[in-house]
């Protein structure tokens, strides 16, 4: 109870590569966490379009950056429990067999 569920996204590229991403469905946190504490702020599409239009009009150079795994290295004030199930759990345990000892079965 209280564990957050992961959301796994898999994309099959045209060249045959497979790309995967995982995130956690944080909606259950809303019941006991202030919105400011659990928000993941992102830029609104409209804001991005306005900034892009201004940059193009002014012939500005534009660059993007991605901090790989930033959320994995973020400092957190609280313990967060994530519940993995099914094939995702099997893969995690194949990659690191020591996790097998930490598996807990739910009632029902």
Gaussian input, Z-matrix of N, CA and C with variables (Angstrom, degrees):
# hf/3-21g

backbone

0 1
 N
 C     1     B1
 C     2     B2     1     A1
 N     3     B3     2     A2     1     D1
 C     4     B4     3     A3     2     D2
 C     5     B5     4     A4     3     D3
 N     6     B6     5     A5     4     D4
 C     7     B7     6     A6     5     D5
 C     8     B8     7     A7     6     D6
 N     9     B9     8     A8     7     D7
 C    10    B10     9     A9     8     D8
 C    11    B11    10    A10     9     D9
 N    12    B12    11    A11    10    D10
 C    13    B13    12    A12    11    D11
 C    14    B14    13    A13    12    D12
 N    15    B15    14    A14    13    D13
 C    16    B16    15    A15    14    D14
 C    17    B17    16    A16    15    D15
 N    18    B18    17    A17    16    D16
 C    19    B19    18    A18    17    D17
 C    20    B20    19    A19    18    D18
 N    21    B21    20    A20    19    D19
 C    22    B22    21    A21    20    D20
 C    23    B23    22    A22    21    D21
 N    24    B24    23    A23    22    D22
 C    25    B25    24    A24    23    D23
 C    26    B26    25    A25    24    D24
 N    27    B27    26    A26    25    D25
 C    28    B28    27    A27    26    D26
 C    29    B29    28    A28    27    D27
 N    30    B30    29    A29    28    D28
 C    31    B31    30    A30    29    D29
 C    32    B32    31    A31    30    D30
 N    33    B33    32    A32    31    D31
 C    34    B34    33    A33    32    D32
 C    35    B35    34    A34    33    D33
 N    36    B36    35    A35    34    D34
 C    37    B37    36    A36    35    D35
 C    38    B38    37    A37    36    D36
 N    39    B39    38    A38    37    D37
 C    40    B40    39    A39    38    D38
 C    41    B41    40    A40    39    D39
 N    42    B42    41    A41    40    D40
 C    43    B43    42    A42    41    D41
 C    44    B44    43    A43    42    D42
 N    45    B45    44    A44    43    D43
 C    46    B46    45    A45    44    D44
 C    47    B47    46    A46    45    D45
 N    48    B48    47    A47    46    D46
 C    49    B49    48    A48    47    D47
 C    50    B50    49    A49    48    D48
 N    51    B51    50    A50    49    D49
 C    52    B52    51    A51    50    D50
 C    53    B53    52    A52    51    D51
 N    54    B54    53    A53    52    D52
 C    55    B55    54    A54    53    D53
 C    56    B56    55    A55    54    D54
 N    57    B57    56    A56    55    D55
 C    58    B58    57    A57    56    D56
 C    59    B59    58    A58    57    D57
 N    60    B60    59    A59    58    D58
 C    61    B61    60    A60    59    D59
 C    62    B62    61    A61    60    D60
 N    63    B63    62    A62    61    D61
 C    64    B64    63    A63    62    D62
 C    65    B65    64    A64    63    D63
 N    66    B66    65    A65    64    D64
 C    67    B67    66    A66    65    D65
 C    68    B68    67    A67    66    D66
 N    69    B69    68    A68    67    D67
 C    70    B70    69    A69    68    D68
 C    71    B71    70    A70    69    D69
 N    72    B72    71    A71    70    D70
 C    73    B73    72    A72    71    D71
 C    74    B74    73    A73    72    D72
 N    75    B75    74    A74    73    D73
 C    76    B76    75    A75    74    D74
 C    77    B77    76    A76    75    D75
 N    78    B78    77    A77    76    D76
 C    79    B79    78    A78    77    D77
 C    80    B80    79    A79    78    D78
 N    81    B81    80    A80    79    D79
 C    82    B82    81    A81    80    D80
 C    83    B83    82    A82    81    D81
 N    84    B84    83    A83    82    D82
 C    85    B85    84    A84    83    D83
 C    86    B86    85    A85    84    D84
 N    87    B87    86    A86    85    D85
 C    88    B88    87    A87    86    D86
 C    89    B89    88    A88    87    D87
 N    90    B90    89    A89    88    D88
 C    91    B91    90    A90    89    D89
 C    92    B92    91    A91    90    D90
 N    93    B93    92    A92    91    D91
 C    94    B94    93    A93    92    D92
 C    95    B95    94    A94    93    D93
 N    96    B96    95    A95    94    D94
 C    97    B97    96    A96    95    D95
 C    98    B98    97    A97    96    D96
 N    99    B99    98    A98    97    D97
 C   100   B100    99    A99    98    D98
 C   101   B101   100   A100    99    D99
 N   102   B102   101   A101   100   D100
 C   103   B103   102   A102   101   D101
 C   104   B104   103   A103   102   D102
 N   105   B105   104   A104   103   D103
 C   106   B106   105   A105   104   D104
 C   107   B107   106   A106   105   D105
 N   108   B108   107   A107   106   D106
 C   109   B109   108   A108   107   D107
 C   110   B110   109   A109   108   D108
 N   111   B111   110   A110   109   D109
 C   112   B112   111   A111   110   D110
 C   113   B113   112   A112   111   D111
 N   114   B114   113   A113   112   D112
 C   115   B115   114   A114   113   D113
 C   116   B116   115   A115   114   D114
 N   117   B117   116   A116   115   D115
 C   118   B118   117   A117   116   D116
 C   119   B119   118   A118   117   D117
 N   120   B120   119   A119   118   D118
 C   121   B121   120   A120   119   D119
 C   122   B122   121   A121   120   D120
 N   123   B123   122   A122   121   D121
 C   124   B124   123   A123   122   D122
 C   125   B125   124   A124   123   D123
 N   126   B126   125   A125   124   D124
 C   127   B127   126   A126   125   D125
 C   128   B128   127   A127   126   D126
 N   129   B129   128   A128   127   D127
 C   130   B130   129   A129   128   D128
 C   131   B131   130   A130   129   D129
 N   132   B132   131   A131   130   D130
 C   133   B133   132   A132   131   D131
 C   134   B134   133   A133   132   D132
 N   135   B135   134   A134   133   D133
 C   136   B136   135   A135   134   D134
 C   137   B137   136   A136   135   D135
 N   138   B138   137   A137   136   D136
 C   139   B139   138   A138   137   D137
 C   140   B140   139   A139   138   D138
 N   141   B141   140   A140   139   D139
 C   142   B142   141   A141   140   D140
 C   143   B143   142   A142   141   D141
 N   144   B144   143   A143   142   D142
 C   145   B145   144   A144   143   D143
 C   146   B146   145   A145   144   D144
 N   147   B147   146   A146   145   D145
 C   148   B148   147   A147   146   D146
 C   149   B149   148   A148   147   D147
 N   150   B150   149   A149   148   D148
 C   151   B151   150   A150   149   D149
 C   152   B152   151   A151   150   D150
 N   153   B153   152   A152   151   D151
 C   154   B154   153   A153   152   D152
 C   155   B155   154   A154   153   D153
 N   156   B156   155   A155   154   D154
 C   157   B157   156   A156   155   D155
 C   158   B158   157   A157   156   D156
 N   159   B159   158   A158   157   D157
 C   160   B160   159   A159   158   D158
 C   161   B161   160   A160   159   D159
 N   162   B162   161   A161   160   D160
 C   163   B163   162   A162   161   D161
 C   164   B164   163   A163   162   D162
 N   165   B165   164   A164   163   D163
 C   166   B166   165   A165   164   D164
 C   167   B167   166   A166   165   D165
 N   168   B168   167   A167   166   D166
 C   169   B169   168   A168   167   D167
 C   170   B170   169   A169   168   D168
 N   171   B171   170   A170   169   D169
 C   172   B172   171   A171   170   D170
 C   173   B173   172   A172   171   D171
 N   174   B174   173   A173   172   D172
 C   175   B175   174   A174   173   D173
 C   176   B176   175   A175   174   D174
 N   177   B177   176   A176   175   D175
 C   178   B178   177   A177   176   D176
 C   179   B179   178   A178   177   D177
 N   180   B180   179   A179   178   D178
 C   181   B181   180   A180   179   D179
 C   182   B182   181   A181   180   D180
 N   183   B183   182   A182   181   D181
 C   184   B184   183   A183   182   D182
 C   185   B185   184   A184   183   D183
 N   186   B186   185   A185   184   D184
 C   187   B187   186   A186   185   D185
 C   188   B188   187   A187   186   D186
 N   189   B189   188   A188   187   D187
 C   190   B190   189   A189   188   D188
 C   191   B191   190   A190   189   D189
 N   192   B192   191   A191   190   D190
 C   193   B193   192   A192   191   D191
 C   194   B194   193   A193   192   D192
 N   195   B195   194   A194   193   D193
 C   196   B196   195   A195   194   D194
 C   197   B197   196   A196   195   D195
 N   198   B198   197   A197   196   D196
 C   199   B199   198   A198   197   D197
 C   200   B200   199   A199   198   D198
 N   201   B201   200   A200   199   D199
 C   202   B202   201   A201   200   D200
 C   203   B203   202   A202   201   D201
 N   204   B204   203   A203   202   D202
 C   205   B205   204   A204   203   D203
 C   206   B206   205   A205   204   D204
 N   207   B207   206   A206   205   D205
 C   208   B208   207   A207   206   D206
 C   209   B209   208   A208   207   D207
 N   210   B210   209   A209   208   D208
 C   211   B211   210   A210   209   D209
 C   212   B212   211   A211   210   D210
 N   213   B213   212   A212   211   D211
 C   214   B214   213   A213   212   D212
 C   215   B215   214   A214   213   D213
 N   216   B216   215   A215   214   D214
 C   217   B217   216   A216   215   D215
 C   218   B218   217   A217   216   D216
 N   219   B219   218   A218   217   D217
 C   220   B220   219   A219   218   D218
 C   221   B221   220   A220   219   D219
 N   222   B222   221   A221   220   D220
 C   223   B223   222   A222   221   D221
 C   224   B224   223   A223   222   D222
 N   225   B225   224   A224   223   D223
 C   226   B226   225   A225   224   D224
 C   227   B227   226   A226   225   D225
 N   228   B228   227   A227   226   D226
 C   229   B229   228   A228   227   D227
 C   230   B230   229   A229   228   D228
 N   231   B231   230   A230   229   D229
 C   232   B232   231   A231   230   D230
 C   233   B233   232   A232   231   D231
 N   234   B234   233   A233   232   D232
 C   235   B235   234   A234   233   D233
 C   236   B236   235   A235   234   D234
 N   237   B237   236   A236   235   D235
 C   238   B238   237   A237   236   D236
 C   239   B239   238   A238   237   D237
 N   240   B240   239   A239   238   D238
 C   241   B241   240   A240   239   D239
 C   242   B242   241   A241   240   D240
 N   243   B243   242   A242   241   D241
 C   244   B244   243   A243   242   D242
 C   245   B245   244   A244   243   D243
 N   246   B246   245   A245   244   D244
 C   247   B247   246   A246   245   D245
 C   248   B248   247   A247   246   D246
 N   249   B249   248   A248   247   D247
 C   250   B250   249   A249   248   D248
 C   251   B251   250   A250   249   D249
 N   252   B252   251   A251   250   D250
 C   253   B253   252   A252   251   D251
 C   254   B254   253   A253   252   D252
 N   255   B255   254   A254   253   D253
 C   256   B256   255   A255   254   D254
 C   257   B257   256   A256   255   D255
 N   258   B258   257   A257   256   D256
 C   259   B259   258   A258   257   D257
 C   260   B260   259   A259   258   D258
 N   261   B261   260   A260   259   D259
 C   262   B262   261   A261   260   D260
 C   263   B263   262   A262   261   D261
 N   264   B264   263   A263   262   D262
 C   265   B265   264   A264   263   D263
 C   266   B266   265   A265   264   D264
 N   267   B267   266   A266   265   D265
 C   268   B268   267   A267   266   D266
 C   269   B269   268   A268   267   D267
 N   270   B270   269   A269   268   D268
 C   271   B271   270   A270   269   D269
 C   272   B272   271   A271   270   D270
 N   273   B273   272   A272   271   D271
 C   274   B274   273   A273   272   D272
 C   275   B275   274   A274   273   D273
 N   276   B276   275   A275   274   D274
 C   277   B277   276   A276   275   D275
 C   278   B278   277   A277   276   D276
 N   279   B279   278   A278   277   D277
 C   280   B280   279   A279   278   D278
 C   281   B281   280   A280   279   D279
 N   282   B282   281   A281   280   D280
 C   283   B283   282   A282   281   D281
 C   284   B284   283   A283   282   D282
 N   285   B285   284   A284   283   D283
 C   286   B286   285   A285   284   D284
 C   287   B287   286   A286   285   D285
 N   288   B288   287   A287   286   D286
 C   289   B289   288   A288   287   D287
 C   290   B290   289   A289   288   D288
 N   291   B291   290   A290   289   D289
 C   292   B292   291   A291   290   D290
 C   293   B293   292   A292   291   D291
 N   294   B294   293   A293   292   D292
 C   295   B295   294   A294   293   D293
 C   296   B296   295   A295   294   D294
 N   297   B297   296   A296   295   D295
 C   298   B298   297   A297   296   D296
 C   299   B299   298   A298   297   D297
 N   300   B300   299   A299   298   D298
 C   301   B301   300   A300   299   D299
 C   302   B302   301   A301   300   D300
 N   303   B303   302   A302   301   D301
 C   304   B304   303   A303   302   D302
 C   305   B305   304   A304   303   D303
 N   306   B306   305   A305   304   D304
 C   307   B307   306   A306   305   D305
 C   308   B308   307   A307   306   D306
 N   309   B309   308   A308   307   D307
 C   310   B310   309   A309   308   D308
 C   311   B311   310   A310   309   D309
 N   312   B312   311   A311   310   D310
 C   313   B313   312   A312   311   D311
 C   314   B314   313   A313   312   D312
 N   315   B315   314   A314   313   D313
 C   316   B316   315   A315   314   D314
 C   317   B317   316   A316   315   D315
 N   318   B318   317   A317   316   D316
 C   319   B319   318   A318   317   D317
 C   320   B320   319   A319   318   D318
 N   321   B321   320   A320   319   D319
 C   322   B322   321   A321   320   D320
 C   323   B323   322   A322   321   D321

   B1=1.4543
   B2=1.5217
   B3=1.2999
   B4=1.4520
   B5=1.5175
   B6=1.3329
   B7=1.4636
   B8=1.5235
   B9=1.3125
   B10=1.4540
   B11=1.5204
   B12=1.3146
   B13=1.4589
   B14=1.5192
   B15=1.3383
   B16=1.4631
   B17=1.5225
   B18=1.3159
   B19=1.4549
   B20=1.5218
   B21=1.3205
   B22=1.4588
   B23=1.5180
   B24=1.3050
   B25=1.4580
   B26=1.5203
   B27=1.3155
   B28=1.4539
   B29=1.5244
   B30=1.3324
   B31=1.4597
   B32=1.5199
   B33=1.3015
   B34=1.4564
   B35=1.5234
   B36=1.3349
   B37=1.4607
   B38=1.5248
   B39=1.3275
   B40=1.4663
   B41=1.5178
   B42=1.3349
   B43=1.4684
   B44=1.5290
   B45=1.3405
   B46=1.4564
   B47=1.5188
   B48=1.3346
   B49=1.4635
   B50=1.5172
   B51=1.3189
   B52=1.4609
   B53=1.5213
   B54=1.3254
   B55=1.4666
   B56=1.5173
   B57=1.3035
   B58=1.4506
   B59=1.5068
   B60=1.3143
   B61=1.4634
   B62=1.5131
   B63=1.3033
   B64=1.4636
   B65=1.5159
   B66=1.2905
   B67=1.4621
   B68=1.5224
   B69=1.2937
   B70=1.4628
   B71=1.5262
   B72=1.3132
   B73=1.4585
   B74=1.5269
   B75=1.3228
   B76=1.4609
   B77=1.5026
   B78=1.3352
   B79=1.4720
   B80=1.5263
   B81=1.3409
   B82=1.4692
   B83=1.5384
   B84=1.3211
   B85=1.4619
   B86=1.5264
   B87=1.3105
   B88=1.4558
   B89=1.5205
   B90=1.3215
   B91=1.4626
   B92=1.5327
   B93=1.3254
   B94=1.4647
   B95=1.5306
   B96=1.3215
   B97=1.4580
   B98=1.5232
   B99=1.3180
   B100=1.4579
   B101=1.5203
   B102=1.3046
   B103=1.4668
   B104=1.5281
   B105=1.3173
   B106=1.4641
   B107=1.5263
   B108=1.3238
   B109=1.4657
   B110=1.5249
   B111=1.3249
   B112=1.4628
   B113=1.5241
   B114=1.3226
   B115=1.4617
   B116=1.5191
   B117=1.2951
   B118=1.4519
   B119=1.5251
   B120=1.3305
   B121=1.4526
   B122=1.5320
   B123=1.2982
   B124=1.4580
   B125=1.5227
   B126=1.2976
   B127=1.4597
   B128=1.5295
   B129=1.3098
   B130=1.4656
   B131=1.5282
   B132=1.3221
   B133=1.4640
   B134=1.5238
   B135=1.3181
   B136=1.4625
   B137=1.5342
   B138=1.3274
   B139=1.4659
   B140=1.5228
   B141=1.3128
   B142=1.4636
   B143=1.5260
   B144=1.3195
   B145=1.4611
   B146=1.5316
   B147=1.3250
   B148=1.4715
   B149=1.5254
   B150=1.3401
   B151=1.4675
   B152=1.5216
   B153=1.3353
   B154=1.4623
   B155=1.5271
   B156=1.3210
   B157=1.4633
   B158=1.5278
   B159=1.3211
   B160=1.4709
   B161=1.5281
   B162=1.3296
   B163=1.4674
   B164=1.5239
   B165=1.3407
   B166=1.4657
   B167=1.5305
   B168=1.3330
   B169=1.4763
   B170=1.5202
   B171=1.3496
   B172=1.4655
   B173=1.5262
   B174=1.3436
   B175=1.4702
   B176=1.5321
   B177=1.3281
   B178=1.4587
   B179=1.5314
   B180=1.3075
   B181=1.4611
   B182=1.5209
   B183=1.3190
   B184=1.4539
   B185=1.5245
   B186=1.3204
   B187=1.4649
   B188=1.5194
   B189=1.3081
   B190=1.4569
   B191=1.5194
   B192=1.3129
   B193=1.4620
   B194=1.5183
   B195=1.2911
   B196=1.4552
   B197=1.5228
   B198=1.2941
   B199=1.4548
   B200=1.5233
   B201=1.3227
   B202=1.4681
   B203=1.5255
   B204=1.3223
   B205=1.4598
   B206=1.5132
   B207=1.3323
   B208=1.4638
   B209=1.5217
   B210=1.3209
   B211=1.4639
   B212=1.5276
   B213=1.3309
   B214=1.4674
   B215=1.5208
   B216=1.3291
   B217=1.4568
   B218=1.5291
   B219=1.3164
   B220=1.4621
   B221=1.5272
   B222=1.3268
   B223=1.4621
   B224=1.5225
   B225=1.3141
   B226=1.4600
   B227=1.5183
   B228=1.3293
   B229=1.4529
   B230=1.5193
   B231=1.3344
   B232=1.4590
   B233=1.5078
   B234=1.3125
   B235=1.4553
   B236=1.5240
   B237=1.3294
   B238=1.4626
   B239=1.5144
   B240=1.3071
   B241=1.4530
   B242=1.5206
   B243=1.3374
   B244=1.4593
   B245=1.5124
   B246=1.3323
   B247=1.4637
   B248=1.5275
   B249=1.3408
   B250=1.4553
   B251=1.5210
   B252=1.3266
   B253=1.4575
   B254=1.5269
   B255=1.3091
   B256=1.4531
   B257=1.5176
   B258=1.3178
   B259=1.4662
   B260=1.5259
   B261=1.3212
   B262=1.4686
   B263=1.5245
   B264=1.3234
   B265=1.4636
   B266=1.5256
   B267=1.3159
   B268=1.4666
   B269=1.5262
   B270=1.3243
   B271=1.4659
   B272=1.5204
   B273=1.3259
   B274=1.4649
   B275=1.5314
   B276=1.3151
   B277=1.4627
   B278=1.5325
   B279=1.3306
   B280=1.4636
   B281=1.5188
   B282=1.3363
   B283=1.4633
   B284=1.5232
   B285=1.3293
   B286=1.4605
   B287=1.5299
   B288=1.3419
   B289=1.4591
   B290=1.5320
   B291=1.3290
   B292=1.4674
   B293=1.5305
   B294=1.3378
   B295=1.4636
   B296=1.5249
   B297=1.3242
   B298=1.4642
   B299=1.5281
   B300=1.3243
   B301=1.4651
   B302=1.5283
   B303=1.3317
   B304=1.4693
   B305=1.5270
   B306=1.3181
   B307=1.4591
   B308=1.5316
   B309=1.3330
   B310=1.4616
   B311=1.5114
   B312=1.3071
   B313=1.4574
   B314=1.5205
   B315=1.3310
   B316=1.4490
   B317=1.5187
   B318=1.2998
   B319=1.4563
   B320=1.5165
   B321=1.3308
   B322=1.4575
   B323=1.4489
   A1=108.77
   A2=116.65
   A3=120.62
   A4=114.02
   A5=117.71
   A6=120.56
   A7=109.49
   A8=115.81
   A9=121.23
   A10=109.62
   A11=116.81
   A12=121.53
   A13=111.10
   A14=117.05
   A15=119.71
   A16=110.77
   A17=114.61
   A18=122.06
   A19=105.73
   A20=116.90
   A21=121.57
   A22=109.55
   A23=115.43
   A24=121.74
   A25=108.41
   A26=116.75
   A27=121.97
   A28=107.86
   A29=115.15
   A30=120.25
   A31=108.26
   A32=116.77
   A33=122.48
   A34=107.87
   A35=115.92
   A36=121.64
   A37=110.23
   A38=116.20
   A39=120.58
   A40=112.49
   A41=116.65
   A42=119.51
   A43=112.80
   A44=117.22
   A45=120.81
   A46=114.54
   A47=117.83
   A48=119.90
   A49=110.32
   A50=114.84
   A51=120.99
   A52=106.98
   A53=116.23
   A54=121.07
   A55=107.97
   A56=116.60
   A57=120.12
   A58=112.22
   A59=114.64
   A60=121.82
   A61=107.62
   A62=114.86
   A63=120.17
   A64=108.66
   A65=115.14
   A66=121.17
   A67=106.51
   A68=116.25
   A69=119.78
   A70=109.08
   A71=115.62
   A72=121.69
   A73=108.14
   A74=115.67
   A75=120.52
   A76=115.61
   A77=117.81
   A78=119.80
   A79=113.63
   A80=120.25
   A81=118.45
   A82=113.47
   A83=117.79
   A84=121.00
   A85=112.14
   A86=116.89
   A87=120.34
   A88=112.68
   A89=116.54
   A90=120.05
   A91=112.29
   A92=118.09
   A93=120.26
   A94=114.18
   A95=117.69
   A96=120.77
   A97=109.94
   A98=116.41
   A99=120.44
   A100=109.56
   A101=116.68
   A102=121.32
   A103=111.50
   A104=117.12
   A105=121.55
   A106=111.48
   A107=116.37
   A108=120.47
   A109=113.25
   A110=118.00
   A111=118.84
   A112=112.85
   A113=117.24
   A114=120.17
   A115=110.70
   A116=115.61
   A117=122.19
   A118=106.40
   A119=115.88
   A120=119.03
   A121=112.80
   A122=114.73
   A123=121.50
   A124=107.85
   A125=114.76
   A126=119.86
   A127=109.58
   A128=115.93
   A129=120.72
   A130=108.94
   A131=116.95
   A132=121.05
   A133=111.82
   A134=115.98
   A135=119.93
   A136=110.70
   A137=116.94
   A138=121.03
   A139=110.70
   A140=116.36
   A141=120.78
   A142=110.55
   A143=117.08
   A144=120.77
   A145=111.13
   A146=117.44
   A147=121.18
   A148=110.28
   A149=116.41
   A150=120.13
   A151=110.65
   A152=117.01
   A153=121.28
   A154=110.74
   A155=117.07
   A156=121.13
   A157=111.03
   A158=117.27
   A159=121.10
   A160=110.22
   A161=116.76
   A162=120.70
   A163=110.97
   A164=117.12
   A165=120.30
   A166=110.94
   A167=116.74
   A168=121.28
   A169=111.05
   A170=116.14
   A171=120.95
   A172=112.15
   A173=116.89
   A174=123.08
   A175=111.89
   A176=115.69
   A177=121.69
   A178=110.34
   A179=115.65
   A180=120.61
   A181=107.98
   A182=116.64
   A183=121.46
   A184=108.51
   A185=116.64
   A186=121.52
   A187=108.96
   A188=115.87
   A189=120.91
   A190=108.79
   A191=115.76
   A192=120.51
   A193=109.26
   A194=116.06
   A195=121.53
   A196=107.47
   A197=117.12
   A198=121.10
   A199=106.22
   A200=115.20
   A201=120.50
   A202=110.83
   A203=115.41
   A204=120.66
   A205=114.79
   A206=117.25
   A207=120.26
   A208=111.57
   A209=117.16
   A210=119.51
   A211=111.83
   A212=116.67
   A213=119.32
   A214=111.60
   A215=116.52
   A216=121.13
   A217=112.91
   A218=116.56
   A219=120.39
   A220=110.65
   A221=115.63
   A222=119.58
   A223=108.70
   A224=116.03
   A225=120.23
   A226=109.25
   A227=115.32
   A228=121.01
   A229=112.61
   A230=116.53
   A231=120.71
   A232=111.91
   A233=113.57
   A234=121.61
   A235=108.06
   A236=117.11
   A237=121.60
   A238=107.83
   A239=115.94
   A240=122.05
   A241=108.79
   A242=116.14
   A243=121.86
   A244=108.10
   A245=115.94
   A246=121.19
   A247=109.88
   A248=116.52
   A249=121.59
   A250=108.27
   A251=116.13
   A252=120.82
   A253=109.55
   A254=115.58
   A255=121.60
   A256=114.45
   A257=114.94
   A258=121.23
   A259=111.96
   A260=117.59
   A261=120.09
   A262=110.24
   A263=117.08
   A264=121.10
   A265=110.74
   A266=116.67
   A267=120.33
   A268=111.26
   A269=117.02
   A270=121.27
   A271=110.97
   A272=117.10
   A273=120.74
   A274=109.98
   A275=116.58
   A276=120.36
   A277=112.21
   A278=117.68
   A279=120.49
   A280=110.32
   A281=116.21
   A282=121.10
   A283=110.55
   A284=117.29
   A285=121.51
   A286=108.59
   A287=117.44
   A288=121.45
   A289=114.46
   A290=118.57
   A291=119.44
   A292=111.36
   A293=117.97
   A294=120.95
   A295=112.36
   A296=116.76
   A297=120.54
   A298=111.38
   A299=116.35
   A300=121.01
   A301=112.23
   A302=117.13
   A303=120.88
   A304=113.16
   A305=117.69
   A306=120.45
   A307=109.63
   A308=115.25
   A309=122.16
   A310=108.39
   A311=116.69
   A312=120.97
   A313=109.44
   A314=115.01
   A315=120.64
   A316=110.35
   A317=115.44
   A318=120.27
   A319=108.41
   A320=116.66
   A321=119.91
   A322=111.36
   D1=135.41
   D2=-179.97
   D3=89.97
   D4=-6.90
   D5=179.10
   D6=-76.13
   D7=142.26
   D8=177.84
   D9=-89.62
   D10=145.66
   D11=-179.00
   D12=-95.29
   D13=136.12
   D14=177.55
   D15=-77.80
   D16=154.78
   D17=173.74
   D18=-121.54
   D19=116.03
   D20=-178.39
   D21=-104.52
   D22=130.25
   D23=179.98
   D24=-117.74
   D25=127.21
   D26=179.96
   D27=-121.08
   D28=131.80
   D29=-179.83
   D30=-123.80
   D31=130.32
   D32=178.11
   D33=-98.76
   D34=115.18
   D35=-177.91
   D36=-77.86
   D37=157.08
   D38=-179.69
   D39=-62.56
   D40=-29.23
   D41=-179.00
   D42=-84.32
   D43=6.83
   D44=176.66
   D45=98.34
   D46=-13.06
   D47=178.37
   D48=-69.91
   D49=154.32
   D50=176.15
   D51=-118.36
   D52=130.19
   D53=-179.86
   D54=-119.72
   D55=133.67
   D56=-179.07
   D57=-127.72
   D58=149.31
   D59=176.02
   D60=-138.46
   D61=150.48
   D62=175.32
   D63=-131.14
   D64=144.03
   D65=171.81
   D66=-144.60
   D67=176.24
   D68=-177.01
   D69=-118.14
   D70=137.92
   D71=176.04
   D72=-77.45
   D73=101.99
   D74=-175.80
   D75=-88.50
   D76=6.28
   D77=-177.65
   D78=-55.40
   D79=-38.09
   D80=178.62
   D81=-60.63
   D82=-23.87
   D83=179.13
   D84=-65.68
   D85=-24.80
   D86=-175.54
   D87=-59.59
   D88=-25.27
   D89=-178.00
   D90=-70.52
   D91=-26.74
   D92=-175.08
   D93=-131.74
   D94=11.25
   D95=-178.27
   D96=-130.06
   D97=138.42
   D98=175.62
   D99=-62.45
   D100=144.18
   D101=-176.88
   D102=-56.76
   D103=-39.28
   D104=-178.46
   D105=-63.54
   D106=-28.81
   D107=-176.24
   D108=-83.21
   D109=-22.73
   D110=-176.96
   D111=-116.78
   D112=7.52
   D113=179.47
   D114=-76.83
   D115=148.68
   D116=174.14
   D117=-119.41
   D118=85.77
   D119=-171.47
   D120=-64.05
   D121=133.84
   D122=174.83
   D123=-134.64
   D124=160.35
   D125=-178.64
   D126=-74.37
   D127=139.03
   D128=175.69
   D129=-68.98
   D130=145.03
   D131=-179.95
   D132=-56.65
   D133=-39.89
   D134=-179.80
   D135=-61.81
   D136=-41.75
   D137=178.68
   D138=-63.31
   D139=-41.96
   D140=178.77
   D141=-61.95
   D142=-43.73
   D143=-179.30
   D144=-64.15
   D145=-39.96
   D146=179.39
   D147=-64.96
   D148=-46.56
   D149=179.85
   D150=-63.24
   D151=-40.02
   D152=179.18
   D153=-64.52
   D154=-42.06
   D155=179.23
   D156=-64.01
   D157=-43.05
   D158=178.54
   D159=-63.34
   D160=-44.95
   D161=179.94
   D162=-61.56
   D163=-40.91
   D164=179.23
   D165=-66.41
   D166=-44.11
   D167=-179.62
   D168=-61.20
   D169=-39.67
   D170=-178.15
   D171=-89.14
   D172=4.44
   D173=-179.72
   D174=53.08
   D175=43.36
   D176=179.26
   D177=-83.29
   D178=151.84
   D179=171.80
   D180=-78.73
   D181=140.20
   D182=-178.56
   D183=-128.31
   D184=138.39
   D185=178.10
   D186=-135.54
   D187=154.70
   D188=175.07
   D189=-121.90
   D190=158.77
   D191=179.14
   D192=-143.36
   D193=149.68
   D194=178.10
   D195=-133.02
   D196=127.69
   D197=176.27
   D198=-95.47
   D199=100.76
   D200=-175.46
   D201=-61.45
   D202=128.84
   D203=176.94
   D204=66.32
   D205=23.79
   D206=-176.75
   D207=-57.44
   D208=-41.44
   D209=-178.43
   D210=-67.64
   D211=-25.25
   D212=178.66
   D213=-71.56
   D214=-25.75
   D215=-176.83
   D216=-105.30
   D217=7.15
   D218=-178.33
   D219=-69.85
   D220=144.23
   D221=175.18
   D222=-77.04
   D223=133.75
   D224=-178.25
   D225=-126.17
   D226=139.61
   D227=179.89
   D228=-82.86
   D229=-21.27
   D230=-174.23
   D231=-125.25
   D232=160.37
   D233=173.81
   D234=-79.39
   D235=132.04
   D236=177.86
   D237=-119.57
   D238=129.35
   D239=-179.27
   D240=-106.37
   D241=127.04
   D242=179.73
   D243=-116.84
   D244=133.77
   D245=-177.67
   D246=-103.05
   D247=112.19
   D248=175.46
   D249=-98.29
   D250=141.90
   D251=-179.72
   D252=-138.21
   D253=168.47
   D254=171.59
   D255=60.64
   D256=-141.60
   D257=-175.20
   D258=-62.79
   D259=-35.98
   D260=179.03
   D261=-59.09
   D262=-42.56
   D263=178.36
   D264=-64.78
   D265=-41.40
   D266=178.48
   D267=-60.58
   D268=-44.16
   D269=-179.92
   D270=-64.15
   D271=-43.00
   D272=179.02
   D273=-58.81
   D274=-42.74
   D275=-178.98
   D276=-73.20
   D277=-27.83
   D278=174.53
   D279=-68.75
   D280=-40.06
   D281=179.98
   D282=-69.12
   D283=-41.56
   D284=-179.78
   D285=-135.72
   D286=91.35
   D287=-176.45
   D288=-58.39
   D289=-20.17
   D290=-179.77
   D291=-65.67
   D292=-20.76
   D293=178.33
   D294=-70.06
   D295=-20.75
   D296=-178.53
   D297=-56.36
   D298=-36.20
   D299=-179.12
   D300=-68.14
   D301=-17.55
   D302=-176.98
   D303=-94.89
   D304=-0.37
   D305=-177.80
   D306=-71.09
   D307=134.37
   D308=176.97
   D309=-122.01
   D310=136.34
   D311=178.84
   D312=-93.93
   D313=138.47
   D314=177.32
   D315=-83.96
   D316=156.60
   D317=173.34
   D318=-72.71
   D319=133.77
   D320=177.74
   D321=86.06

